[in-house]
């Protein structure tokens, strides 16, 4: 087997399995570890795989996982404070809708231990976080898995939302301007959040202070129409005053 054929087969194997070790590839192709390392280095330079400790993984998978984990860790202390304040708004026995943001993922962790909740979500990580809590029933909305994020969206997701009525919803935003308008980069996500908000009795927007004073392409709601914005204590005072003057209720998490 020549080098090019072997490297093509390595790519196919890594694509099927998601990740392969050097030892596994040595046994599979009957060549030395040094040869496999050279193959992996060549494939990494072409952007086809990413080298891992002791092997390789598909470039798209690793990039996606790294991007998501990076977003989870951004402003982590602020998100945890917001999550604590948001969890205080949830009563035992309620039905709770959570969107797929990293702040709502932090909130999901805070909901563990509450009694008799039903959590409705589009987020695969949130469903995984709560699935073994015996006091929480998890309803994962159907739909297509988005390529850029571990969550579900699309026409089926939106249709399912139209059949539900939750006690409370917590949604995020890509940006919130000084007048309280909410924005998202994705029209698909904006539509889904609009329907989620329409399907809940109380709606809280959870967003750390880095999102405030910003806009994006798609506007999907107004803070004034919903229960409150829950944000962190680092929110700019003048921006906070503008939001409240515009009729928005704001809860600062300490």
C-alpha positions as CSV (number, residue, x, y, z in Angstrom):
1,X,0.0,0.0,0.0
2,X,1.5,3.3,-1.0
3,X,1.6,6.4,1.3
4,X,-1.3,8.3,-0.4
5,X,-3.6,5.3,-0.2
6,X,-2.7,4.7,3.4
7,X,-3.4,8.3,4.3
8,X,-6.7,8.3,2.5
9,X,-7.7,5.2,4.5
10,X,-6.6,6.7,7.7
11,X,-8.9,9.7,7.0
12,X,-11.8,7.3,6.3
13,X,-11.1,5.4,9.5
14,X,-10.9,8.6,11.7
15,X,-14.1,9.9,10.0
16,X,-16.0,6.7,10.9
17,X,-14.7,6.5,14.5
18,X,-14.2,10.2,15.3
19,X,-10.7,9.5,16.8
20,X,-8.0,6.9,16.4
21,X,-4.9,6.1,18.4
22,X,-1.4,5.6,16.9
23,X,-1.3,2.0,18.3
24,X,-4.6,1.2,16.6
25,X,-3.3,2.6,13.2
26,X,0.0,0.7,13.5
27,X,-1.9,-2.5,14.0
28,X,-4.4,-1.7,11.2
29,X,-1.8,-0.9,8.6
30,X,1.1,-3.0,9.7
31,X,3.7,-0.1,9.6
32,X,5.8,1.5,12.2
33,X,4.7,4.1,14.7
34,X,7.1,6.6,13.1
35,X,5.4,6.1,9.7
36,X,2.0,6.6,11.2
37,X,3.2,9.8,13.0
38,X,4.5,11.1,9.7
39,X,1.2,10.3,8.0
40,X,-0.8,12.1,10.8
41,X,1.5,15.1,10.6
42,X,1.0,15.3,6.8
43,X,-2.8,15.0,7.2
44,X,-2.8,17.6,10.0
45,X,-0.9,20.1,7.8
46,X,-3.6,19.6,5.1
47,X,-6.3,20.3,7.7
48,X,-7.9,16.9,7.3
49,X,-7.2,15.7,10.9
50,X,-6.1,17.3,14.2
51,X,-3.3,15.6,16.2
52,X,-4.3,14.5,19.7
53,X,-2.3,13.0,22.5
54,X,-1.4,9.6,21.1
55,X,-3.5,9.8,17.9
56,X,-5.7,12.0,15.7
57,X,-9.3,13.1,15.5
58,X,-11.5,14.7,12.7
59,X,-10.7,18.4,12.4
60,X,-14.3,19.5,12.3
61,X,-15.2,17.5,15.4
62,X,-12.4,18.9,17.5
63,X,-12.9,22.4,16.3
64,X,-16.6,22.2,17.2
65,X,-15.9,20.8,20.7
66,X,-13.2,23.3,21.3
67,X,-15.5,26.2,20.3
68,X,-18.3,25.0,22.5
69,X,-16.1,24.4,25.5
70,X,-14.5,27.9,25.0
71,X,-18.0,29.5,25.0
72,X,-18.9,27.6,28.2
73,X,-15.9,29.0,30.0
74,X,-16.3,32.6,28.8
75,X,-17.5,34.9,31.6
76,X,-18.0,31.7,33.7
77,X,-18.3,33.4,37.1
78,X,-20.9,35.8,35.7
79,X,-22.9,33.0,34.1
80,X,-22.9,31.0,37.4
81,X,-24.1,34.1,39.3
82,X,-26.9,34.6,36.8
83,X,-27.8,31.0,37.0
84,X,-28.2,31.1,40.7
85,X,-30.4,34.2,40.5
86,X,-32.5,32.6,37.7
87,X,-33.0,29.3,39.6
88,X,-34.5,31.3,42.5
89,X,-37.3,32.2,40.1
90,X,-38.3,28.5,39.6
91,X,-40.7,26.9,42.0
92,X,-41.0,23.1,42.7
93,X,-43.4,21.4,40.3
94,X,-43.1,24.0,37.5
95,X,-42.5,23.3,33.8
96,X,-39.4,25.2,32.6
97,X,-38.2,25.9,29.1
98,X,-34.5,26.4,28.6
99,X,-32.9,27.5,25.3
100,X,-29.5,26.2,24.2
101,X,-27.2,28.9,25.5
102,X,-24.2,28.4,27.8
103,X,-25.9,30.5,30.5
104,X,-29.0,28.3,30.5
105,X,-26.6,25.3,30.7
106,X,-25.3,26.8,33.9
107,X,-28.9,27.3,35.0
108,X,-29.7,23.7,34.4
109,X,-27.0,22.6,36.8
110,X,-28.6,24.9,39.5
111,X,-32.0,23.3,38.9
112,X,-30.8,19.9,40.1
113,X,-32.3,19.2,43.5
114,X,-35.6,21.0,42.9
115,X,-38.7,18.8,43.1
116,X,-41.1,17.7,40.4
117,X,-39.8,19.9,37.5
118,X,-40.4,19.3,33.8
119,X,-37.6,20.8,31.7
120,X,-38.2,21.4,28.0
121,X,-35.1,22.2,26.0
122,X,-33.5,22.2,22.6
123,X,-30.1,21.7,24.1
124,X,-28.3,18.3,24.0
125,X,-25.9,19.3,26.8
126,X,-28.8,20.4,29.1
127,X,-30.6,17.1,28.4
128,X,-27.4,15.2,29.3
129,X,-26.9,17.3,32.4
130,X,-30.4,16.6,33.8
131,X,-31.2,13.1,32.5
132,X,-30.3,11.2,35.7
133,X,-32.0,13.5,38.1
134,X,-35.1,11.5,39.3
135,X,-36.9,14.7,40.3
136,X,-36.7,16.3,36.8
137,X,-38.4,15.1,33.7
138,X,-36.6,16.2,30.5
139,X,-38.5,16.8,27.3
140,X,-36.0,17.2,24.4
141,X,-37.7,19.0,21.5
142,X,-37.3,17.3,18.2
143,X,-35.6,18.9,15.2
144,X,-32.4,19.0,13.2
145,X,-29.0,19.1,15.0
146,X,-27.4,22.3,14.1
147,X,-23.9,22.0,12.5
148,X,-22.5,24.8,14.6
149,X,-23.9,24.0,18.0
150,X,-25.1,21.0,20.0
151,X,-28.8,21.9,19.9
152,X,-31.9,21.3,17.8
153,X,-33.7,23.7,15.5
154,X,-35.9,23.9,12.5
155,X,-39.5,23.6,11.5
156,X,-40.2,20.5,13.6
157,X,-38.7,22.3,16.7
158,X,-40.9,25.3,16.1
159,X,-44.0,23.2,15.5
160,X,-43.5,21.3,18.7
161,X,-43.1,24.6,20.7
162,X,-46.5,25.7,19.4
163,X,-48.2,22.7,21.1
164,X,-46.6,23.4,24.5
165,X,-47.3,25.8,27.4
166,X,-44.6,26.1,30.1
167,X,-44.8,28.0,33.4
168,X,-41.5,29.8,32.8
169,X,-38.9,30.1,30.1
170,X,-35.3,31.3,30.2
171,X,-33.8,32.5,26.9
172,X,-30.5,34.1,25.9
173,X,-29.6,36.8,23.4
174,X,-26.7,37.6,21.2
175,X,-27.2,41.3,22.0
176,X,-29.5,43.7,23.9
177,X,-29.5,47.4,23.0
178,X,-30.1,50.3,25.3
179,X,-33.9,50.3,24.6
180,X,-34.3,46.7,25.5
181,X,-34.5,45.1,22.0
182,X,-33.0,41.6,21.8
183,X,-30.9,40.4,18.9
184,X,-29.5,37.1,17.5
185,X,-27.1,36.4,14.7
186,X,-29.1,33.5,13.3
187,X,-32.7,34.0,12.0
188,X,-33.4,30.3,12.8
189,X,-32.5,30.8,16.4
190,X,-34.4,34.1,16.6
191,X,-37.6,32.4,15.3
192,X,-37.2,29.5,17.7
193,X,-36.7,31.9,20.7
194,X,-39.7,33.9,19.7
195,X,-41.8,30.8,19.7
196,X,-40.3,29.6,23.0
197,X,-41.2,32.9,24.6
198,X,-44.7,32.8,23.3
199,X,-45.1,29.3,24.8
200,X,-44.4,30.3,28.4
201,X,-46.3,32.1,31.1
202,X,-43.2,34.0,32.4
203,X,-40.1,34.8,30.3
204,X,-36.7,35.7,31.7
205,X,-33.8,36.8,29.5
206,X,-30.5,35.5,30.9
207,X,-27.4,37.3,29.5
208,X,-24.1,38.4,31.0
209,X,-23.1,42.0,30.8
210,X,-20.9,41.5,27.8
211,X,-24.0,41.1,25.7
212,X,-25.6,44.4,26.8
213,X,-25.3,47.5,24.6
214,X,-24.8,45.3,21.5
215,X,-26.9,44.4,18.5
216,X,-26.9,41.7,15.8
217,X,-28.7,41.2,12.5
218,X,-32.0,39.8,13.7
219,X,-34.2,41.4,16.3
220,X,-36.6,39.0,18.0
221,X,-38.2,40.6,21.1
222,X,-38.3,43.4,23.7
223,X,-37.4,43.1,27.4
224,X,-40.4,45.3,28.2
225,X,-42.7,42.5,27.1
226,X,-41.2,39.9,29.4
227,X,-40.7,39.3,33.1
228,X,-37.1,40.5,33.5
229,X,-33.5,40.5,32.3
230,X,-31.2,38.7,34.7
231,X,-27.6,39.8,34.3
232,X,-24.4,40.1,36.4
233,X,-23.3,42.8,38.7
234,X,-20.7,44.2,36.2
235,X,-23.5,45.8,34.0
236,X,-22.7,49.4,33.1
237,X,-24.7,51.8,35.3
238,X,-25.7,54.1,32.5
239,X,-26.9,51.2,30.3
240,X,-28.8,49.8,33.3
241,X,-30.5,53.2,33.8
242,X,-31.4,53.3,30.1
243,X,-33.0,49.8,30.2
244,X,-35.0,50.7,33.3
245,X,-36.1,54.0,31.8
246,X,-37.3,52.1,28.7
247,X,-39.6,50.0,31.0
248,X,-37.4,46.9,31.4
249,X,-37.1,45.1,34.7
250,X,-33.5,44.1,35.5
251,X,-32.3,41.7,38.1
252,X,-28.6,42.0,39.0
253,X,-27.0,38.8,40.2
254,X,-24.4,39.3,42.9
